[in-house]
Amino acid sequence: MTRRNLGQLSLVAGTAILCAMTAAEARDRISIVGSSTVFPYTQAVAEEFAARTGAPAPVLESTGTGGGFKVFCGGVGENHPDITGASRRITRSEFELCAGNGVTDITEAQIGYDGLSIAISRANEADWDLTEEQIFRALAAELPDGKDGFAANSNRLWSDINPSLPATPILVYGPPPTSGTRDAFVELVMQDGCSGLPGMAELKKADTDRWNEVCSRMRQDGAFVEAGENDNLIVQRLAADGNALGIFGYSYVYENADRLKTVRINGVAPDFDTIADGSYPVARPLFFYVKNAHRELVPNLNDFLAEYVSDEALGPDGYLAERGLTPLPDDERAAMRDAVTNGARFDM
């Protein structure tokens, strides 16, 4: 290829990027997508930001973590969001999707921790305390058959798993595969609960793919119900059915404590202290990612980010802690604030 052709290609590429960025400038509201778990925190920041500054409130859409990365990484410009919330860190494939679409400069912000909670209606009188193995035996598609093979899960009642558990049908509402909450539940509960079953350690050594399938796949016979990305719908279903359990972030239990109670896992209930000190076994970090190419082009984006990472929002006494977020330690929070303020470029 001649030097002239290379110059023409560079000019075309530069013009395309400029057009995309100019299009982003035409939008007067910040656009945010992503995790249903992070959504209520971002919504609280958006409301506080609009009240303090008089600027238009950002437009928020709860798409789930995976869905959020898909649209966030779609490109630069007016038709693509500025921020995505995530209940897990971006994956290599998502990072490469971003890069392939020209989203090559993003900043990662870990905003705090959340306990992945299992809850039930306060109308249920049982004192719920489940092990990870019992949860796996309730929700896995397959279980060891005792003959070096696997069979479809035949447990119908909780008491089928252990006679000490209630003799009520297994019915659990949870997130779909696009959700980071689902990813975290599979990794932190299902796979941990599976690992201790007879023969599973040997299977993992012999056939990792088969181990992952058995330990990750949820049953589809009605005992586990995918309830979509709107966690408020799960809250409503638990209120309507006193025997159903639901899976979502701790903030939803916290905000609905008058209607819901948590299920202890391995004897530990989620709260600020147990999530922060790691004694609650199903805690996870929460994130947002911002597209740095939009910072100077979308009005108020930098000011909104400053509000999000402020101590008034994320500190131990901040308004997000009041909504159930477990804050980062002071030094980690300061480092994160510095990264967001200065647009530190995230790389894998």
C-alpha positions in Angstrom: 0.0 0.0 0.0 1.4 3.5 -0.9 2.1 6.2 1.5 -0.7 8.3 -0.1 -3.2 5.4 0.5 -2.2 5.1 4.1 -2.7 8.8 4.5 -6.2 8.6 3.0 -7.1 5.8 5.3 -5.9 7.7 8.3 -7.9 10.7 7.2 -11.1 8.6 6.8 -10.6 6.9 10.2 -9.9 10.3 11.9 -13.0 11.8 10.3 -15.2 8.9 11.4 -14.0 9.2 15.0 -14.6 13.0 14.9 -18.1 12.6 13.5 -18.9 10.0 16.3 -17.6 12.3 19.0 -19.4 15.3 17.5 -22.6 13.2 17.6 -22.0 12.5 21.2 -21.8 16.2 21.9 -25.3 16.6 20.5 -26.8 14.6 23.3 -27.6 16.7 26.4 -28.2 13.9 28.9 -25.8 11.3 30.2 -26.7 7.8 29.1 -26.1 4.9 31.6 -26.9 1.2 31.2 -25.9 -2.0 33.0 -26.4 -4.1 36.1 -29.7 -4.3 37.9 -27.8 -4.5 41.2 -25.8 -1.3 40.5 -28.9 0.4 39.1 -30.4 1.7 42.4 -27.0 3.1 43.5 -26.5 4.9 40.2 -30.1 6.1 40.3 -29.5 7.6 43.8 -26.4 9.4 42.5 -28.4 10.6 39.5 -31.1 12.0 41.7 -28.7 13.7 44.0 -26.7 15.1 41.1 -29.7 16.6 39.5 -31.0 18.1 42.7 -27.6 19.7 43.6 -26.7 21.1 40.2 -30.0 21.6 38.4 -28.6 19.7 35.4 -30.7 17.1 33.5 -30.8 13.8 35.3 -29.0 11.0 33.5 -31.1 8.5 31.5 -30.7 5.1 33.2 -31.6 1.7 31.7 -31.3 -1.6 33.6 -30.0 -4.1 31.0 -28.0 -6.5 33.2 -24.3 -6.6 33.3 -23.8 -8.6 30.1 -26.4 -6.6 28.2 -24.8 -3.4 29.4 -21.3 -4.3 28.2 -22.8 -5.3 24.8 -24.3 -1.8 24.2 -21.6 0.1 26.0 -18.9 -1.5 23.8 -20.9 -0.9 20.6 -19.0 2.2 19.8 -18.4 5.9 20.4 -21.0 8.6 19.8 -24.5 9.8 20.4 -26.1 6.3 20.0 -23.9 4.6 22.6 -24.0 5.0 26.4 -21.4 6.8 28.4 -21.4 4.6 31.5 -22.2 1.0 32.3 -22.7 -0.5 35.7 -21.5 -4.1 36.4 -21.8 -6.6 39.2 -18.6 -8.2 38.0 -15.4 -7.1 36.3 -15.4 -6.8 32.5 -14.4 -10.1 30.7 -11.6 -10.4 28.2 -14.2 -11.0 25.4 -16.1 -7.9 26.4 -12.9 -5.9 26.5 -12.0 -7.1 23.0 -15.5 -6.2 21.8 -15.0 -2.7 23.0 -11.6 -2.4 21.4 -13.0 -3.8 18.1 -15.6 -1.0 18.0 -13.2 1.8 18.8 -14.0 2.0 22.6 -10.3 1.9 23.5 -10.1 4.2 26.4 -12.3 3.4 29.4 -11.9 3.9 33.2 -12.9 1.2 35.7 -14.3 2.2 39.1 -15.0 -0.3 41.9 -17.6 1.4 44.0 -17.9 -1.0 46.8 -19.2 -4.5 47.8 -22.5 -6.2 47.7 -23.7 -9.4 49.3 -25.4 -11.7 46.9 -28.5 -12.5 49.0 -31.2 -15.2 49.1 -34.4 -13.9 50.7 -37.9 -15.0 51.5 -41.1 -13.3 52.7 -41.3 -12.3 56.3 -44.6 -14.2 56.3 -42.6 -17.4 56.2 -42.1 -18.6 59.7 -39.2 -21.0 59.1 -35.7 -20.1 60.3 -33.8 -20.5 57.0 -30.1 -21.5 57.1 -28.8 -23.2 54.0 -25.3 -24.5 53.0 -24.0 -24.0 49.6 -24.2 -27.7 49.0 -27.9 -27.7 49.9 -28.5 -24.8 47.5 -26.7 -26.7 44.7 -28.8 -29.8 45.4 -31.9 -27.7 45.1 -31.1 -25.9 41.9 -28.7 -27.9 39.9 -29.9 -29.5 36.6 -28.0 -32.7 37.4 -26.8 -34.5 40.5 -24.5 -37.5 40.9 -26.4 -40.7 40.7 -24.1 -42.7 43.0 -23.0 -44.9 40.0 -20.2 -42.7 38.6 -22.8 -40.8 36.5 -25.4 -38.1 36.7 -29.2 -37.9 36.7 -31.8 -35.2 36.4 -32.4 -33.4 39.7 -35.4 -35.2 41.4 -35.6 -33.0 44.5 -39.0 -31.4 44.7 -39.2 -30.3 48.3 -36.6 -28.7 50.5 -37.0 -31.6 52.9 -35.9 -34.0 50.1 -32.5 -32.5 50.5 -32.5 -32.5 54.3 -35.4 -33.5 56.6 -34.6 -30.5 58.8 -35.6 -28.2 56.0 -39.2 -27.1 55.4 -41.4 -29.6 53.5 -42.3 -27.0 50.9 -41.8 -27.0 47.1 -38.4 -25.8 45.9 -39.2 -22.5 44.1 -36.5 -19.9 43.6 -36.7 -16.8 41.5 -33.4 -15.6 40.1 -31.6 -13.6 37.4 -31.1 -14.6 33.7 -27.8 -15.6 32.2 -27.1 -12.0 31.0 -26.9 -10.8 34.6 -23.7 -10.4 36.6 -25.7 -11.6 39.6 -26.3 -14.9 37.8 -22.6 -15.2 37.0 -21.7 -14.5 40.7 -24.3 -16.9 42.0 -23.0 -19.7 39.8 -19.4 -19.1 40.7 -19.8 -18.3 44.4 -22.6 -20.7 45.3 -23.3 -23.3 42.7 -19.7 -24.3 41.9 -18.7 -24.1 45.6 -21.6 -26.2 46.6 -20.9 -28.7 43.8 -17.2 -29.1 44.6 -17.7 -31.0 47.8 -19.9 -33.7 46.3 -18.5 -37.2 45.9 -16.4 -37.6 42.7 -16.5 -34.0 41.7 -12.8 -33.3 42.5 -11.8 -36.2 40.4 -14.2 -35.1 37.6 -12.6 -31.6 37.6 -9.2 -33.1 37.1 -10.3 -35.5 34.4 -12.8 -33.3 32.4 -13.0 -29.6 33.4 -15.6 -28.8 30.7 -18.0 -31.5 32.1 -17.3 -30.4 35.7 -18.2 -26.8 34.7 -21.4 -28.0 33.0 -22.6 -30.1 35.9 -21.6 -27.5 38.5 -23.0 -24.4 36.7 -26.2 -25.5 34.9 -29.5 -24.5 36.6 -32.5 -26.8 36.4 -35.3 -25.8 34.0 -38.2 -27.8 35.4 -39.9 -24.9 37.2 -38.0 -25.1 40.5 -35.7 -22.2 39.3 -37.4 -19.4 37.5 -35.6 -16.7 35.6 -37.3 -13.5 36.6 -35.7 -11.0 34.3 -33.4 -8.1 35.0 -35.9 -6.2 37.2 -35.2 -7.3 40.8 -38.3 -5.4 42.0 -40.4 -8.1 40.3 -38.7 -10.8 42.4 -39.5 -8.8 45.5 -43.2 -8.6 44.4 -43.3 -12.4 43.7 -41.8 -13.2 47.2 -44.4 -11.0 48.8 -47.1 -12.9 46.9 -45.8 -16.4 47.7 -44.6 -16.9 51.2 -42.7 -20.1 50.3 -40.7 -18.8 47.3 -37.1 -17.7 47.6 -35.4 -15.0 45.6 -31.8 -14.2 44.6 -30.6 -10.6 44.3 -28.2 -8.0 45.7 -28.3 -7.2 49.4 -29.5 -3.7 48.7 -32.9 -5.0 47.6 -33.3 -7.0 50.8 -32.1 -3.9 52.8 -34.6 -1.6 51.1 -37.5 -4.1 51.6 -36.7 -5.3 55.1 -40.3 -4.8 56.1 -41.3 -7.5 53.7 -38.3 -9.7 53.3 -35.8 -11.6 55.5 -32.5 -13.0 54.4 -31.6 -16.7 54.3 -28.3 -17.4 56.2 -25.7 -19.2 54.1 -23.3 -21.5 56.1 -24.7 -19.9 59.2 -24.0 -16.3 58.3 -26.5 -13.6 57.4 -25.5 -10.8 55.0 -25.1 -7.3 56.6 -22.7 -4.5 56.3 -20.2 -6.1 58.7 -20.2 -9.6 57.3 -20.0 -8.5 53.7 -17.1 -6.1 54.6 -15.1 -8.6 56.6 -15.6 -11.5 54.2 -17.3 -13.8 56.7 -20.5 -13.8 54.5 -19.4 -16.3 51.8 -21.3 -14.7 48.9 -19.9 -11.2 48.6 -18.8 -9.5 45.4 -17.4 -6.2 44.1 -19.5 -3.8 42.1 -18.2 -1.5 39.3 -19.0 1.1 36.8 -17.0 1.8 33.6 -16.9 5.2 31.8 -16.1 5.9 28.2 -13.4 8.6 28.3 -14.0 9.7 24.7 -17.3 11.2 25.9 -15.9 13.1 28.9 -15.5 16.5 27.3 -18.3 16.0 24.8 -21.4 15.0 26.9 -22.5 17.9 29.1 -22.1 17.4 32.8 -20.4 13.9 32.5 -17.3 14.9 34.5 -19.4 16.6 37.2 -21.6 13.5 37.5 -18.6 11.3 37.9 -17.2 13.6 40.6 -20.5 13.2 42.5 -20.5 9.4 42.1 -17.0 9.0 43.6 -17.4 11.6 46.3 -17.3 10.6 50.0 -20.8 12.0 50.3 -21.9 9.2 48.0 -19.4 6.3 48.6 -18.1 7.0 52.0 -19.0 5.0 55.2 -21.6 7.6 56.0 -22.6 8.3 52.4 -26.0 8.1 51.0 -25.2 4.9 49.1 -24.3 3.1 52.3 -27.8 4.1 53.5 -29.1 2.1 50.5 -27.1 -1.0 51.3 -23.7 -0.6 49.6 -20.7 -1.8 51.6 -18.0 0.9 51.2 -14.5 0.3 50.1 -11.7 0.9 52.7 -10.5 4.5 52.8 -7.3 4.0 50.9 -8.9 1.9 48.1 -11.7 4.5 47.8 -9.2 7.3 47.5 -7.2 5.4 44.8 -10.4 4.7 42.8 -11.5 8.4 43.1 -8.1 9.5 41.7 -8.4 7.0 38.8 -11.8 8.2 37.8 -11.0 11.9 38.2 -7.9 11.6 36.0 -9.4 9.2 33.5 -7.0 6.4 34.2 -7.1 4.0 31.3 -8.1 0.5 32.1 -6.3 -2.4 30.5 -6.5 -6.2 30.9 
